């Protein structure tokens, strides 16, 4: 395990680039940062609110889930995001020009409903993207979450599942026939069959309230954050509280748990490197980007 960069402001959303650099969002510092292979940091863009998940789209731009801002509270000497701040600006999906740093709001509403706290996104090979909206929490109440599908050109956004409990990480199987969604508070991983771009085959019942399949929930206290997928179809979920990466089979069940020592707030990962055998992991409370040798090939993103 190597520390690639430190002193990051609660990093998330890592993207490995062909030049060997890694893009990360910094929730607390409100920026998109490029980290070179030697650890040098460069600010690509800054935001109102708080950037959360990120992915490269078909036009080479970086698309960012902006949760609208977080309230930062010290817990055991570390600042953690705990709810909706007084300066909350509203949730949105934003497009970032990676050369100029220009930030443009792509979506702030779905129909008449405002986005509340977009969290993570994944592109398919058709040029559209799925994203989660976790909502915002306040002292006495909170929003319900949803799953959405949108086009990168700003022409379409659909609410596909609502409500769902604190949806966070989202990813696609290698054949793009299955959508995976991780819930934070319940620590459950769900799988949904995809019929067509932006359309799920939902078969709801009293045992399957969302219309999908529950693949895995650990038998101990933990919270799921974002995820990545291996080339063989395994789903790797950043696991809060336990501090590591849960590798889950597409048939359900835990393949292995990879601990990240002294880091309870493992928020996200991506695969990269020339052979796809490196996992780049965001250790958020320590403010570090880590690189791990990985025993299996990671799935390459659509773009």
N, C-alpha and C positions, 0 to 999 in steps of 0.2 A: 504494500500500500504506500503510495507516494502522495505527498501534499503538493499539489500543483500551484495553488494560490491560497492566501489567507487574508484576513482583515476585510472580508466581504460582509455586506450588510444583509444577513439572512438570505443566502443564495438559493435559487430554485431554477427550474426550467433549463437544464444544460442541453446544448446542441453542439455536437462535434462537427467541425468543418474540415473540408478536404486539405486545407493548408496546415492542419494540425492544431489550430486554435480551437477554443471552446467558448461559445456564447453562454452567458448565464444572466438571469435577471437577479437584481438585488431588491428584495421587497422593502427593506428599511431605508436603503439609499435611493430608492425610486429611479433606478436606471438599468439599462441593458449594457453589459460589460463584455468585452472580448478579452479572453485570457490566452496569450500566446503560449507556445510550448515551453518557453523558458520562464513562464509565470508572470510576464509583464502584462499589466492591465491597461486597457484603453476603454474609455466611455464611448459607447456607440450612440446612445440616446438617453434622454431623461423624460420623466413622466410626471403628470399630476396623478394622484391616487397611488396605486401600488401594483407594479407588474408582477404576475404570478407564473403562469405557464407560458411557453414559447415554442414555436416551430417554424421551419422554413417552408414557404409556400411555393406554388408552381412558377411564380414570377421571380423567385430568388429573394423576395422580401421576407422579413421576419414578422410573423403574426403573434401578437401578445394578448393573453388574457389579463385584463386590468381589473382587479377586484374593488377598485374605488377608494382604497386606503385602509389602513389598519391602525388600531390603537395599540401602542407599544408599552408594555408593562414589565418592569423588572421582576424576574422570578429566580431566586437563588443567584443573583448577580448577573443574570443574562436577560436581555430584552426579548420578549416573546410577543407575537401578535395575538391579541385576545378578543378583538371585537371591532365594532364599527366606531370610527373616530368622529370627533366633532366636525372635522373638515372633510368628511366623506363627500366624494364628487360623483358617485354613481358608477356602476359597473359598465364596462365596455370591452369590445374587441378592437384592437388597434393594429394598424399596419405600419411597420418601421422600415424606411429605406436604409439598408445597411451601409450605404456609402455616405449619404448626406446626414443621416440621423433624423430625418423628418418623420414625425409621428402624426398619423392621421386616424381619426376615429372611423372605424368601418361599420360597427353596429353598437348602438346603445339601448335598443329596444327590440323586442320581438312582438310585432303588432303593437297593441296598446300597452303591453307590459314591459316595464323597464328591466334591463339586466341588473342584477343586484351584486353578485360577487363571482364573476367568471374566474375559473381556477386553472383549468388545464385543457389542452386541445391536441388533436392528432389529425393529420391530413391523410386522405385516401388518394389512390392513384387517379381518380377522376377529377381532382382539383378542388374538391370540397373538403370541409373539415368538421369533425365532431368536437363539441366542447361541453364541459361541465360548468354549471353555475351553482356554487355552494350556498349562495345567499349570504346575508350578513347577520351577525349576532349583536344584540344589545343587552343591557343589563337585565331586562325583564322579559324579553321576547326575542324571536329570531325568525328569519325567512325560511321558507321551504325551498329545496334545491330542484334543479331540472337538468335535463340533457337535451342538447340542441344540435342541429346540423345547419351549416351555412356554406355559402360559396365565397371564394376569395375575392371575387370582383364586386362584392357588396350588393348583389342582385337578389339574394334569397337568404332568409333565416327562418327555420322551423323549430318549434318546440316539439320534441319527439316523446319525451317522458316527463311527466310532472304529476305529483311531487315525488321526490326521492330523497333519502336521508343523507345529507352532507356528501354529495358526490364529489370526488376529488380526481384521482388519476384516471386516465382514459387511454385506451390503446386498441389496436387492430391485430387480428391474427394474420399470419403470413399470407393466407389466401384472401384476406379481407372479407371473409364470410362471417366473422364473429367480432362483436364489439365488447371490449372489457371495460368495466367501470368499478373502481374501488370506492367504498364508502369509508369516511374517516371515523365517525363516532361509533358506528356499529362494527367496524373492522371486518367488513364482508367484501368479497370479490364476486361480482356478477358477470355473467356472459349473456349476450343477446345475439340472436341470429339476424343477419343482415339480408334483406330481400333484394334491395337495390340501393344505390347511393342515397343516403338520407332516410331510408325506410327500414324499420325493424319488423320482424315477425313476432308480435307480442301476443302471448297466450296467457292471459291473466287468470288467476284462480285464487282461492283462499290460501293456498300454500305458495303461490308465486305472485305476489301482489304487483310486481313490476312487469310481469310477463316474460321474464328471463329465467336463467338458471343460476342458483347460488353455488359457486364453485368451492369456496373455502372461507372459513372463519377460524381463527386460531382458538385453542382451548385455554388461553391465558389473556390477561389484559394487554391490549395493544391498540394502536390506531393506524389505519392505512393512509398513506399520502399518495404521491404520484407513482407511475409505473413505466416500465419498458418491456418489450417482448423479445425473446430469443428467436433465432432463426428456426429452431425446432418447435416453436409454439409455446414454450413455457412463458409464464407471465411473472415478471420480477417486480415486486411491490416494495417501495420504501416504507419501512415499518417504524412508526413512532413509538415512544415509550420503551420498546425492546431494543431499539437502536441497531438496525441492520436491514437486510434485504431478504424478503420472503420469496422464494422461488416456488411457483405453484404450477402444477401440471394443467394443461388444457382440459383434461378429464376430471380435474379436481384433486385435491390432496397436496400436501406439502412435499416438494422434492428435497429442499434443503433450506436452511436458514444461514445466511452469511452475516455474522456480527461485525459491526463497526465499533471498535473499542472506544469507550469514553465519549460516545456521541448518541444521546437519546433522540436527537431530532434529525434523523436522516430523512430528507424531504423528497429527493428525486434522483434519477440517474439517466444516463444515456449510454449507448454503446458506440465505440469508435476505435480509432487506430487503423493502420493499414490492413489488418486481417480481421477487424471487428472483435478482437479478443480483449479489449480494454473496457472496463466499466468506469465511467466518470460519474462520481457521486457527490451530491451537495450535502455537506455536513453543516447544517444551518446555524445551530447555536454556537458552534466554534467559528463560523464564518469562513469555512474552508471548502475548496474543491479538491477532491481526492481522485486518484487513479488506481484502480485495482486490476491486476491480471484476472481474466475471467476464463473459466474452463470450457465455455461453449461459445459459438458464434452468436453475436447479437444481430437482430433483424435491422436491416438498413431502412431508414425512413423513406417515405415516398419521394421526398425532394431534399 
